[in-house]
């Protein structure tokens, strides 16, 4: 995985919320059930997204979770930043301390630097609305989001990158 499990769940939940026809809050347990995500885990992720002001939560009758602003105003980068932070976009892929452009360059430094920048740019350009619209074109939007966990363990980079990133991030 390129992102932590929590970040994957956060992205899926945010996409799910962005596709809702009504801005009314939805209970977290409903979102968790729809997406096949453990409720307790999703609740923690929702707290992170709410703290980052990407989601609005309300407790009590009629409460739940909803996007805090329009889906077109929330980038995938915003969600990743709220949950995993932005270290992914600056760290060495091999985890070598001090690997940088000036010193202690690792064997994958140049290639990873280029891919890392492509990923960062994609995440900053694409909004929940962009991906929600793409997913909505599928026959079963909910099933697509639900199955992302099983199929999404390998994150395929653009074809020109010529590589797939897999494995646990440990975050």
N, C-alpha and C positions, 0 to 999 in steps of 0.2 A: 504494500500500500504506500502511496505517496503521502496520504493524509492519515491522521489518527482515526480510529473507529469513531470517536466522538465527533470529529469534524465531518466525516462521511454522513453520520446521522444528522448532524446539523444542516448540512447542505440538502439532504433529502427532505427533511422536515420543512425547511424554508421554501424549497421548491413546491412541496405539497401545499403549503399555506398560500403561496403566490398564485396557485391555480384555483383557489376557492372563489366561487362566484359572489359570495357575500363577505363583507369585511367583519362580520360578526365573529367573536372569539369562538374557538373550538377547543374542547377539553384536550389536554395533553394525552390523556389515556386513549382518546379516540384516534389521535394522530399516530400514536405508538402502535395501536392495533392495526390501523390501516396500512402502515408501512412495515409491520413485522419487526419493530424495534422494542427492546425491553423498556417498559414505562419508567422505571426508576432512573435508568441511564438517560433516556430522553429528557426527563425532568431536569437533570443536572445540565444538560446541553442547552435547554431552553433558558435556564438561569443565566448562562454565559452570554447567550444571544440577547437576552433582555438587558443585562448589564451593559452591553455594547450599544444599546438603544436600537437594535435591529428588530426586536420583537417587543410587543406590548403584552403584559400579562395582567389578568384580573382574577382575583380570588372571590369565591362565593357564588351564589346563584347567578347564572348567566355568565359566569366567568370562563376563562380559558386563555388561549394565546392567539395572537394575530400579528401580522406584520406591522411594524411601527411606522412604516412609510411605504409609498408605492413600490411594487416589485421592480419597476424600471429604475428606481433610485438606489437599489441595493445590489452591489456587485458580489460576485462569488468571492472576490478578494476580501470584502468586508466580513463575510461569514468565516472564511479561513482565518483571518486576523483575529477575530473574536474568540475562536476556539483553540487553534494551534499556534497563533502568533505568526510573525512574518519571518522567523528564523530560517524556514525552509528556503526562502528566497535569497539567503545570504550564506548559509552553511555549506560546508564541504559534504558532498554526498557520501563520502567514506567516513565522515566524522573525525577527520584529522584536525586536531586543534591547531589554529594558526595558519591553516591553508588559506592563502590569499593570492592576489595577483602579483604581489611583490616578494613573497617569501613562502617557503615550505609548500610548493605546489605539488599536489597529488597527481597520480597518473591520469585521473579523469577530469582534472580541473577545467581545462578549456572546453571540452565537450559538455560537461555538466553546467558550466557557466552559461553557455548558449541556450541549452534546453531550459535551465532554470529561468532565464529571462523570458523565453517564449511562454512558459507556463505563467509567470507573473503577469505578463502583458495580457494573456488570454483572460486570466482571472480578474484583472482590473477592467477589461473592456466588456465582458459579458455580465449581464444582469440576471436576476432571477426571472424577470419577464422574458428575456431572450431564450433561456433554457427551458423555461416553463412552456413557451410557445412551441419549441421543438419537441418536447416530450408529449405535449398535448396532441401532436399529430399521430402519435402511436395509437394503436387500437385500444389499449388499456393502460392509461396513464398511471393509475395506482399500481398496477402490476409491474410496470416499468420501474417505478421508484422502489417497490418492494424487492424486486430482483436485482437491483443495483448492488446489494450487499453480496449476493452470491457471485455475480458476474464481475462486479467492480473491484475485485481484489487485485486485478492488474490494471494499472492506469496506462492506457496507450497514448503516447505522445504523438504529435503530428508525424505523418509518414516521412517527411524530410528529416526528422530526427533519427529515424531508423532504430528505435529502441523502445522497450517497454520497461517500466519501473515496477517492481513487485517487492513484496516482503513487508514485515511489520516495521513501523517507524519507532516504536518504543515510547511514544509520547503519551 
